[in-house]
């Protein structure tokens, strides 16, 4: 492997300490790096040798200062040309150079001022963190806009601005309260975080760093709330917990003399489908053989925080098992109430707060309440009366996010003591809840004390510093300073394996991205009540110490000076208040300098003076021009990296080419050679020749604009003209010479001679016309050959049409009558058959009708003897 000797020499400049500051940069292959020095010596050398290559690089820069307030001093310089000459350097060697010289440096760009519309010193300060303002009255030259007053410090000094005339609001920090850290707990409120209040005034975009110290007080009080699942599956565990009071108190006394324990129990919501709502089952949800079984409940607070071992044992001994239907339990409901009902639980203000949740099942969370028709979300408020959660069947379970927020807000650290079957579930839950631990519980909970001790040691040895209520556009980065430090982060800083009484610190870097006033946020360790209040404001105003005169000679006696520029009196405008607006208002006067209503005055390239634009100069020294300064002579198209190809001049964004050249960038010599057709025309008259290439009219195709693939078919568009020219008929009959003779030259023929395709179209008289078209030079210019004979069909016979119509009507009438007759016959036949069938079904018997009377009357003469 090749190697090199790298030598860095730093030469101090004897100039005053006020010279502008700039970080040293290495400029090579678009790489920039910041250098750090291991001490304050003015010469620093690092070497890497080999037998093959030796290269020397020398850096000479003027140095303002070496900051002594850090372990590694940062080199600052004023010289913009302070660069490393990396001559023919291999990329691998370049990497080693940056690694050696900038071990702790960060890659960064040089300071720049990205300014947009600048009308005042305040606009300048707000436009970027490195922007500064020159208040020198004579800083701007004739034609220059006031925007040039805004730039980096180095650029302003380079342009001639004195250091004392440069306005640059600086960051400031003030510690308002810094009580010393407590050594041990002495019944008073201990101090574990310092300082407690700090005020920052920042320049937007620039960061400031301050240190925060933390030391865990030995013997700090502990409040432990034992929250137990009393569903039927925890029956064996409950019996063991009843005898754990002594061991639990002994374990806590090894940590602190000020320990308290509380107890609570939970099962699940007492509604279907979580719990059997049968009246008897609600009173005794366990098996029938279990005599000691308490009624179903959601969450019950059993014992307030107490230091009495006897009281804890009595209350826990009184507890019995209960039951429910489904496997998941209402543990999140219970934890939420234990967190927000601080006064009823008995949490102390100055204590480490722990909730130990013991269960062998999973948990319900937000949304599960819909199964029971519970739609109202958890309101994260305390609803405990007579030690019971009263809104259990009215409100849904809390979400994991709601629970995590309330635990963090109330400085409570949960310990999940769960069985093996649900350990993975609670480990995933623990990842979403800060400062929480998971321990695997034995099947009968005998190891719960050891589990709590292990989890407490893990929680207390990890210090996590974070923030609350961070304002918008504010960034915070935490850099831990301890033996086992985590990575710097923008949401929290972490120190691991911190022992009681061990002092650690965090560097907190705050950056405000925009202007703001009287904002604040708090910084605190998770699970600890101590907080640091950070009051935050920004430096967005300029303190220019202007002359107190209301009238200044620099402003022609018509205004006063404000940060080096004129603020004109009423009725006057202009850079030096030289324009009197008279009876016009300022708005209408400024409107006359806007090319379009609502656009920038003078296109942002000039000043509106007395209603007319006075244009500024460009960076190269030329001037903008035009009524609205809309033109410049520097932004034309380039060819071969030359403006207007070097064969023309730029005028208002367009190239004016020299004789013999053309094109948008004057890149072509004038020539029509490639545009000439076989008939010696240019692009067939259907385009123009530019840069020896045809630019065709719409639809026509290159290279010579001969064909138009997208144009309408001329057989159809020229039909009316063909009809009137060839046969004196059609729509153009009366003005045929005007409408058609200029675009069509026609000839009546018996046979076609033009090789193009034949057109066959029907005219207004119904005849078929055959013709051919040949497009000549120009766009609408044709030669037409028209066949003399049209194909006209014979007219139809009127007699035949009328006779056929009458016959057709008569035939249709006869057919309709026959159809109607057929339908009537079919109906009668159907009725007759029906009658015959009914007749066959009837049964007749011979008998005299008692109502029948014979029409013949026989009278017998009694005296007639027959003789």
VOMIRO-40805 format. One line per 5 residues: number of its first residue (from 1); their letters; for each residue x, y, z of C-alpha. Coordinates in steps of 0.02 Angstrom, whole numbers, plus 50000, padded with zeros to 5 digits. Last residue first. Layout:
residues N
NUM) A) X:Y:Z; ...
***
This chain:
residues 867
867) XXXXX) 41399:47857:48567; 41548:47886:48671; 41453:47908:48829; 41474:48093:48849; 41391:48152:49005
862) XXXXX) 41550:48173:49099; 41626:48281:48965; 41813:48264:48980; 41931:48416:48952; 42110:48388:48899
857) XXXXX) 42230:48536:48912; 42385:48541:48799; 42530:48656:48852; 42595:48530:48976; 42651:48603:49141
852) XXXXX) 42828:48579:49204; 42866:48633:49383; 42880:48460:49447; 43001:48417:49310; 42971:48240:49267
847) XXXXX) 43116:48121:49278; 43247:48042:49166; 43424:48068:49238; 43568:48162:49151; 43755:48163:49204
842) XXXXX) 43871:48303:49136; 44057:48266:49093; 44026:48241:48908; 43940:48409:48896; 44086:48496:48983
837) XXXXX) 44205:48426:48854; 44095:48476:48710; 44079:48653:48777; 44269:48670:48793; 44290:48607:48617
832) XXXXX) 44169:48738:48558; 44259:48878:48651; 44428:48828:48576; 44355:48820:48402; 44278:48992:48425
827) XXXXX) 44449:49063:48479; 44541:48981:48334; 44414:49046:48211; 44431:49223:48282; 44622:49215:48267
822) XXXXX) 44613:49151:48089; 44493:49288:48040; 44612:49419:48114; 44759:49344:48019; 44662:49339:47858
817) XXXXX) 44614:49520:47881; 44796:49568:47915; 44855:49473:47761; 44727:49560:47653; 44781:49730:47719
812) XXXXX) 44967:49691:47689; 44930:49638:47512; 44831:49797:47480; 44970:49907:47552; 45102:49816:47448
807) XXXXX) 44999:49828:47291; 44975:50013:47316; 45162:50040:47348; 45212:49934:47199; 45097:50031:47087
802) XXXXX) 45166:50199:47151; 45349:50144:47134; 45321:50064:46965; 45233:50218:46901; 45373:50334:46967
797) XXXXX) 45511:50235:46882; 45685:50274:46968; 45813:50394:46892; 45960:50311:46802; 46129:50314:46900
792) XXXXX) 46261:50447:46856; 46440:50390:46826; 46527:50550:46770; 46617:50564:46604; 46749:50698:46580
787) XXXXX) 46873:50620:46700; 46955:50755:46807; 47143:50784:46819; 47190:50906:46959; 47349:51005:46994
782) XXXXX) 47357:51066:47174; 47416:51215:47277; 47370:51235:47462; 47538:51212:47552; 47663:51275:47428
777) XXXXX) 47742:51185:47279; 47625:51066:47190; 47510:50932:47262; 47450:50812:47127; 47265:50770:47132
772) XXXXX) 47170:50633:47036; 46988:50628:46983; 46837:50514:46967; 46665:50588:47001; 46517:50478:47050
767) XXXXX) 46348:50559:47020; 46222:50591:47158; 46183:50768:47103; 46280:50843:47251; 46437:50748:47203
762) XXXXX) 46491:50570:47249; 46680:50543:47267; 46809:50427:47190; 46988:50491:47206; 47127:50400:47115
757) XXXXX) 47300:50380:47193; 47447:50475:47119; 47525:50431:46950; 47453:50582:46857; 47417:50537:46675
752) XXXXX) 47235:50493:46694; 47126:50450:46542; 46982:50543:46458; 47039:50709:46528; 46968:50874:46596
747) XXXXX) 47111:50980:46667; 47121:51074:46831; 47238:51200:46917; 47178:51207:47096; 47218:51333:47234
742) XXXXX) 47191:51500:47147; 47048:51435:47038; 46945:51371:47185; 46848:51497:47286; 46853:51650:47173
737) XXXXX) 46831:51557:47009; 46695:51445:47081; 46588:51587:47145; 46413:51537:47083; 46443:51349:47070
732) XXXXX) 46535:51335:47236; 46399:51229:47321; 46389:51104:47177; 46380:51119:46989; 46484:51182:46844
727) XXXXX) 46543:51007:46793; 46732:51011:46804; 46771:51169:46900; 46614:51164:47010; 46629:50979:47052
722) XXXXX) 46819:50983:47078; 46800:51134:47193; 46667:51047:47298; 46773:50888:47307; 46933:50977:47367
717) XXXXX) 46917:50935:47554; 46860:50757:47520; 46995:50699:47399; 47115:50814:47494; 47112:50691:47643
712) XXXXX) 47138:50794:47802; 47321:50819:47859; 47409:50705:47983; 47522:50615:47862; 47575:50771:47770
707) XXXXX) 47708:50726:47644; 47836:50833:47556; 47903:50935:47703; 48085:50908:47650; 48162:50797:47784
702) XXXXX) 48041:50800:47868; 47855:50778:47881; 47711:50897:47860; 47575:50902:47994; 47607:51078:48058
697) XXXXX) 47724:51175:47948; 47896:51105:47919; 48063:51161:47991; 48179:51105:47853; 48363:51091:47896
692) XXXXX) 48515:51189:47839; 48518:51282:48008; 48344:51345:47970; 48252:51314:47807; 48070:51361:47814
687) XXXXX) 47918:51252:47782; 47786:51204:47654; 47862:51289:47501; 47923:51120:47439; 48056:51129:47579
682) XXXXX) 48151:51254:47473; 48117:51230:47287; 48233:51168:47153; 48115:51037:47079; 48222:50900:47156
677) XXXXX) 48209:50982:47326; 48329:51101:47415; 48329:51098:47607; 48498:51011:47624; 48585:51150:47527
672) XXXXX) 48491:51293:47607; 48637:51371:47704; 48664:51508:47836; 48798:51446:47956; 48731:51371:48115
667) XXXXX) 48761:51394:48302; 48692:51569:48315; 48617:51510:48482; 48435:51507:48427; 48494:51479:48249
662) XXXXX) 48576:51586:48116; 48745:51637:48050; 48804:51722:47888; 48794:51898:47957; 48810:51899:48146
657) XXXXX) 48670:51828:48251; 48559:51922:48373; 48534:51798:48514; 48385:51820:48628; 48381:51848:48818
652) XXXXX) 48367:52036:48811; 48504:52056:48682; 48644:51928:48670; 48770:51951:48531; 48815:51837:48388
647) XXXXX) 48948:51718:48325; 49025:51665:48491; 48900:51524:48498; 48767:51641:48562; 48859:51638:48730
642) XXXXX) 48995:51508:48717; 48993:51341:48805; 48995:51249:48639; 48832:51337:48600; 48746:51444:48731
637) XXXXX) 48570:51510:48741; 48552:51686:48808; 48563:51741:48988; 48699:51873:48992; 48630:52022:48898
632) XXXXX) 48495:52070:49020; 48315:52116:48999; 48168:52134:49118; 48231:52294:49194; 48048:52353:49189
627) XXXXX) 48062:52476:49045; 48209:52377:48977; 48387:52360:49038; 48495:52264:49160; 48670:52330:49166
622) XXXXX) 48842:52256:49136; 48966:52232:49277; 48982:52042:49278; 48870:52024:49430; 48735:52125:49345
617) XXXXX) 48708:52310:49368; 48545:52377:49435; 48405:52456:49336; 48321:52620:49380; 48139:52583:49350
612) XXXXX) 48016:52727:49332; 47874:52781:49447; 47975:52911:49540; 48114:52787:49572; 48069:52603:49570
607) XXXXX) 48233:52514:49602; 48306:52380:49492; 48325:52196:49458; 48183:52125:49563; 48074:52118:49406
602) XXXXX) 48066:52309:49411; 47944:52289:49556; 47894:52109:49579; 47734:52048:49498; 47559:52081:49562
597) XXXXX) 47497:52174:49411; 47608:52137:49263; 47761:52238:49213; 47771:52319:49383; 47856:52489:49394
592) XXXXX) 47693:52584:49365; 47622:52491:49516; 47750:52577:49626; 47677:52746:49589; 47500:52681:49611
587) XXXXX) 47546:52612:49782; 47639:52766:49841; 47491:52879:49815; 47494:53013:49684; 47462:53196:49728
582) XXXXX) 47648:53233:49740; 47757:53074:49738; 47915:53169:49780; 48069:53071:49729; 48240:53094:49807
577) XXXXX) 48206:52989:49962; 48384:52919:49945; 48337:52748:49876; 48170:52818:49818; 48009:52878:49897
572) XXXXX) 47939:53039:49969; 47763:53091:50019; 47775:53038:50202; 47956:53033:50259; 48078:52909:50188
567) XXXXX) 48169:52769:50279; 48341:52776:50203; 48467:52636:50216; 48616:52613:50332; 48527:52522:50473
562) XXXXX) 48385:52649:50475; 48431:52825:50416; 48298:52960:50420; 48196:53043:50284; 48175:53192:50169
557) XXXXX) 48336:53288:50206; 48412:53218:50047; 48418:53045:50131; 48604:53055:50169; 48569:53228:50243
552) XXXXX) 48464:53150:50381; 48297:53203:50451; 48222:53116:50603; 48389:53133:50690; 48418:52995:50819
547) XXXXX) 48562:52922:50722; 48548:52732:50709; 48615:52613:50842; 48598:52464:50722; 48514:52340:50838
542) XXXXX) 48440:52223:50709; 48297:52107:50750; 48283:51918:50721; 48371:51858:50877; 48263:51715:50936
537) XXXXX) 48175:51669:51098; 48175:51510:51202; 48142:51473:51385; 48206:51299:51432; 48130:51224:51588
532) XXXXX) 48234:51082:51661; 48135:50947:51750; 48148:50833:51902; 48002:50709:51919; 48101:50557:51862
527) XXXXX) 48029:50414:51759; 48105:50478:51598; 48238:50610:51631; 48176:50786:51596; 48187:50928:51473
522) XXXXX) 48045:51053:51466; 47990:51171:51329; 47973:51359:51309; 47925:51493:51184; 47933:51679:51221
517) XXXXX) 47966:51739:51044; 47994:51652:50878; 48094:51671:50718; 48129:51515:50618; 48238:51359:50620
512) XXXXX) 48280:51363:50805; 48425:51247:50851; 48459:51174:51024; 48608:51063:51066; 48601:50975:51234
507) XXXXX) 48765:50903:51297; 48719:50771:51427; 48798:50739:51596; 48831:50599:51720; 48859:50597:51906
502) XXXXX) 48860:50428:51994; 48768:50426:52160; 48669:50271:52113; 48755:50180:51970; 48727:50215:51786
497) XXXXX) 48734:50058:51678; 48668:50144:51523; 48663:50328:51472; 48533:50377:51342; 48494:50539:51250
492) XXXXX) 48323:50572:51176; 48227:50637:51026; 48362:50710:50915; 48489:50575:50953; 48671:50555:51000
487) XXXXX) 48713:50368:51011; 48710:50286:51182; 48837:50315:51318; 48913:50181:51429; 49046:50282:51521
482) XXXXX) 48953:50446:51520; 48932:50605:51417; 48769:50587:51321; 48742:50694:51165; 48561:50751:51150
477) XXXXX) 48502:50844:50994; 48357:50966:50999; 48272:51042:50846; 48147:51186:50849; 48034:51227:50702
472) XXXXX) 47876:51195:50803; 47890:51210:50992; 47942:51056:51096; 47805:51017:51221; 47905:50883:51313
467) XXXXX) 48089:50833:51308; 48204:50683:51331; 48343:50618:51442; 48350:50430:51467; 48447:50363:51616
462) XXXXX) 48467:50174:51621; 48529:50104:51786; 48360:50132:51871; 48263:50032:51744; 48380:49882:51741
457) XXXXX) 48396:49880:51929; 48207:49889:51946; 48183:49745:51823; 48304:49632:51917; 48226:49671:52086
452) XXXXX) 48050:49646:52018; 48096:49476:51944; 48176:49421:52107; 48015:49464:52198; 47905:49380:52065
447) XXXXX) 47998:49214:52069; 47860:49117:52157; 47730:49174:52029; 47651:48997:52013; 47688:48968:51827
442) XXXXX) 47851:49064:51839; 47849:49244:51781; 47955:49302:51635; 48009:49483:51658; 47971:49632:51545
437) XXXXX) 48036:49808:51574; 47970:49983:51542; 48056:50152:51526; 47966:50208:51367; 47810:50113:51313
432) XXXXX) 47809:50056:51131; 47952:49931:51150; 47868:49866:51307; 47714:49814:51207; 47824:49708:51093
427) XXXXX) 47901:49628:51247; 47725:49605:51316; 47672:49498:51168; 47835:49400:51172; 47810:49356:51356
422) XXXXX) 47632:49291:51328; 47662:49102:51344; 47811:49123:51461; 47711:49201:51601; 47706:49386:51636
417) XXXXX) 47787:49510:51756; 47770:49672:51657; 47863:49811:51749; 47791:49984:51716; 47883:50148:51750
412) XXXXX) 47774:50293:51805; 47831:50473:51783; 47651:50540:51775; 47669:50608:51598; 47766:50454:51543
407) XXXXX) 47632:50337:51607; 47497:50449:51532; 47581:50452:51360; 47613:50265:51358; 47431:50229:51403
402) XXXXX) 47364:50341:51265; 47483:50264:51138; 47437:50087:51187; 47255:50130:51159; 47133:50142:51303
397) XXXXX) 46991:50013:51318; 46821:50078:51267; 46711:50176:51386; 46539:50139:51461; 46561:49964:51532
392) XXXXX) 46718:50006:51634; 46662:50183:51673; 46648:50156:51862; 46824:50092:51897; 46806:50034:52077
387) XXXXX) 46886:50097:52239; 46722:50167:52303; 46724:50282:52153; 46858:50286:52021; 46838:50375:51854
382) XXXXX) 47007:50461:51829; 47029:50535:51655; 47113:50466:51498; 46954:50500:51395; 46941:50319:51334
377) XXXXX) 46843:50308:51174; 46651:50298:51171; 46599:50155:51056; 46554:50014:51176; 46440:49897:51078
372) XXXXX) 46515:49742:51161; 46621:49693:51012; 46654:49879:50985; 46755:49878:51147; 46898:49793:51055
367) XXXXX) 46936:49958:50967; 47064:50020:51092; 47154:49878:51179; 47119:49708:51259; 47265:49620:51341
362) XXXXX) 47358:49456:51335; 47355:49323:51469; 47462:49255:51612; 47461:49412:51718; 47565:49514:51841
357) XXXXX) 47580:49702:51815; 47708:49788:51927; 47680:49976:51921; 47830:50078:51979; 47847:50259:52034
352) XXXXX) 48018:50322:52089; 47977:50453:52219; 47959:50638:52251; 47776:50684:52226; 47708:50530:52316
347) XXXXX) 47582:50414:52232; 47434:50378:52347; 47321:50277:52233; 47177:50397:52260; 47283:50553:52234
342) XXXXX) 47366:50480:52080; 47209:50426:51989; 47287:50450:51817; 47414:50307:51820; 47315:50176:51917
337) XXXXX) 47165:50214:51806; 47266:50187:51647; 47348:50029:51715; 47178:49952:51755; 47102:49989:51586
332) XXXXX) 47259:49923:51501; 47245:49760:51600; 47069:49721:51540; 47107:49538:51503; 47132:49433:51346
327) XXXXX) 47075:49250:51360; 46886:49264:51342; 46750:49215:51465; 46782:49296:51635; 46831:49247:51811
322) XXXXX) 46859:49290:51994; 46989:49237:52123; 46985:49294:52301; 47066:49439:52392; 47058:49457:52582
317) XXXXX) 47238:49394:52600; 47297:49540:52493; 47221:49665:52612; 47291:49583:52768; 47467:49559:52696
312) XXXXX) 47480:49741:52639; 47420:49803:52809; 47550:49696:52897; 47693:49757:52786; 47652:49937:52826
307) XXXXX) 47741:50061:52712; 47579:50102:52624; 47519:50158:52453; 47332:50134:52449; 47261:49958:52448
302) XXXXX) 47124:49873:52347; 47094:49975:52190; 46971:49873:52088; 46967:49851:51899; 46838:49764:51787
297) XXXXX) 46732:49659:51903; 46653:49486:51914; 46593:49434:52086; 46714:49351:52207; 46753:49166:52218
292) XXXXX) 46791:49067:52374; 46674:48916:52359; 46753:48846:52204; 46659:48686:52158; 46535:48780:52048
287) XXXXX) 46676:48844:51938; 46711:49030:51941; 46600:49175:51880; 46503:49186:52045; 46400:49344:52059
282) XXXXX) 46406:49381:51873; 46373:49197:51840; 46212:49201:51943; 46147:49353:51850; 46195:49286:51680
277) XXXXX) 46310:49416:51604; 46450:49295:51562; 46603:49406:51541; 46703:49465:51391; 46571:49440:51256
272) XXXXX) 46467:49507:51340; 46481:49635:51479; 46575:49643:51644; 46733:49721:51574; 46888:49622:51623
267) XXXXX) 46988:49551:51768; 47082:49676:51876; 47166:49693:52045; 47256:49830:52141; 47387:49838:52277
262) XXXXX) 47499:49975:52348; 47677:49968:52414; 47785:50103:52493; 47974:50119:52509; 48070:50253:52603
257) XXXXX) 48219:50161:52674; 48283:50129:52499; 48353:49992:52387; 48384:49853:52513; 48220:49906:52592
252) XXXXX) 48132:49865:52429; 48189:49683:52433; 48139:49667:52616; 47966:49735:52577; 47939:49608:52438
247) XXXXX) 48002:49463:52542; 47881:49504:52683; 47732:49531:52569; 47758:49373:52467; 47638:49261:52563
242) XXXXX) 47476:49319:52482; 47568:49318:52315; 47584:49129:52324; 47396:49100:52345; 47361:49225:52205
237) XXXXX) 47477:49132:52085; 47382:48969:52106; 47217:49050:52056; 47288:49149:51910; 47190:49051:51778
232) XXXXX) 47026:49105:51861; 47052:49290:51824; 47127:49392:51966; 47261:49483:51862; 47368:49580:51984
227) XXXXX) 47426:49761:51995; 47562:49784:52127; 47595:49971:52144; 47772:50010:52197; 47818:50183:52264
222) XXXXX) 48007:50202:52286; 48095:50340:52385; 48274:50391:52335; 48400:50303:52448; 48549:50364:52348
217) XXXXX) 48504:50512:52238; 48526:50483:52053; 48644:50612:51980; 48608:50713:51824; 48698:50857:51739
212) XXXXX) 48640:50958:51589; 48766:51046:51478; 48731:51182:51352; 48745:51191:51163; 48692:51326:51042
207) XXXXX) 48635:51304:50864; 48625:51424:50719; 48479:51418:50596; 48382:51558:50677; 48498:51658:50792
202) XXXXX) 48463:51605:50968; 48414:51681:51134; 48413:51546:51266; 48351:51553:51445; 48389:51414:51570
197) XXXXX) 48294:51343:51718; 48327:51188:51826; 48514:51167:51800; 48540:51031:51858; 48444:50868:51879
192) XXXXX) 48438:50757:52034; 48385:50886:52163; 48302:50808:52315; 48137:50870:52388; 48162:50858:52574
187) XXXXX) 48156:50700:52678; 48346:50689:52672; 48382:50589:52514; 48568:50587:52471; 48701:50688:52380
182) XXXXX) 48585:50818:52306; 48635:50908:52146; 48664:51094:52164; 48524:51216:52123; 48547:51303:51957
177) XXXXX) 48410:51428:51914; 48412:51564:51782; 48557:51501:51676; 48580:51624:51535; 48615:51587:51354
172) XXXXX) 48659:51704:51212; 48670:51688:51024; 48737:51834:50923; 48647:51960:50814; 48760:52008:50668
167) XXXXX) 48765:52188:50607; 48926:52235:50517; 48976:52418:50532; 49108:52386:50666; 49194:52261:50551
162) XXXXX) 49211:52388:50412; 49129:52353:50246; 49248:52356:50098; 49181:52226:49978; 49299:52094:50051
157) XXXXX) 49236:52139:50223; 49058:52103:50164; 49109:51939:50083; 49199:51877:50239; 49052:51921:50351
152) XXXXX) 48928:51830:50241; 48806:51932:50139; 48671:52064:50151; 48723:52241:50103; 48717:52182:49921
147) XXXXX) 48526:52177:49938; 48524:52367:49941; 48524:52368:49753; 48670:52432:49654; 48646:52565:49522
142) XXXXX) 48772:52684:49598; 48876:52595:49729; 48816:52527:49894; 48924:52541:50051; 48912:52729:50073
137) XXXXX) 48798:52729:50224; 48888:52583:50310; 48754:52474:50390; 48823:52309:50325; 48708:52163:50362
132) XXXXX) 48752:51983:50403; 48691:51817:50334; 48768:51661:50410; 48610:51590:50487; 48502:51628:50335
127) XXXXX) 48361:51739:50269; 48302:51801:50438; 48451:51916:50467; 48434:51989:50292; 48248:52025:50306
122) XXXXX) 48282:52112:50473; 48416:52221:50391; 48291:52280:50263; 48225:52252:50088; 48299:52082:50048
117) XXXXX) 48206:51967:49929; 48306:51805:49914; 48465:51775:50012; 48564:51615:50031; 48712:51670:50135
112) XXXXX) 48852:51542:50133; 48968:51467:50261; 49073:51326:50192; 48998:51154:50178; 49010:51018:50306
107) XXXXX) 49093:50850:50338; 49111:50828:50524; 49272:50835:50623; 49316:50711:50759; 49465:50629:50676
102) XXXXX) 49489:50773:50556; 49674:50769:50513; 49698:50582:50509; 49532:50530:50431; 49535:50669:50302
97) XXXXX) 49710:50619:50248; 49667:50434:50250; 49520:50463:50132; 49627:50567:50015; 49755:50427:50012
92) XXXXX) 49620:50305:49956; 49560:50426:49823; 49739:50438:49752; 49804:50615:49757; 49871:50699:49602
87) XXXXX) 49899:50860:49699; 49782:50889:49846; 49820:51071:49875; 49732:51100:50041; 49632:51258:50052
82) XXXXX) 49626:51425:50143; 49566:51530:49996; 49419:51595:50097; 49542:51662:50226; 49461:51714:50388
77) XXXXX) 49502:51563:50493; 49440:51459:50639; 49521:51302:50707; 49419:51208:50837; 49507:51156:50995
72) XXXXX) 49481:50979:51057; 49443:50960:51241; 49329:51110:51235; 49332:51284:51310; 49499:51334:51234
67) XXXXX) 49429:51396:51070; 49576:51425:50953; 49563:51597:50882; 49568:51706:50728; 49687:51606:50621
62) XXXXX) 49754:51664:50455; 49782:51515:50344; 49928:51417:50273; 49897:51236:50231; 50042:51133:50165
57) XXXXX) 50032:50965:50080; 50182:50850:50067; 50190:50689:49968; 50303:50539:49997; 50269:50377:49903
52) XXXXX) 50347:50204:49898; 50438:50163:50060; 50296:50207:50172; 50254:50344:50295; 50103:50419:50380
47) XXXXX) 50135:50582:50466; 50038:50705:50568; 50096:50880:50601; 50018:51025:50693; 50093:51196:50711
42) XXXXX) 50009:51340:50802; 50000:51247:50965; 49833:51255:51052; 49809:51068:51072; 49730:50918:50985
37) XXXXX) 49680:51021:50836; 49518:50998:50740; 49487:51015:50553; 49321:51036:50464; 49298:50948:50298
32) XXXXX) 49240:50991:50122; 49240:50873:49973; 49188:50931:49799; 49335:50841:49716; 49453:50943:49822
27) XXXXX) 49418:51086:49938; 49471:51061:50118; 49387:51188:50228; 49442:51292:50376; 49293:51364:50467
22) XXXXX) 49262:51549:50448; 49274:51695:50568; 49292:51876:50522; 49432:51982:50596; 49389:52053:50767
17) XXXXX) 49544:51977:50848; 49659:52110:50777; 49791:52062:50646; 49947:51968:50700; 49907:51822:50583
12) XXXXX) 49943:51649:50650; 50017:51522:50530; 49951:51346:50533; 50060:51210:50460; 49983:51043:50413
7) XXXXX) 50105:50910:50352; 50049:50748:50274; 50180:50615:50237; 50119:50488:50111; 50074:50306:50091
2) XX) 50062:50174:49958; 50000:50000:50000
***
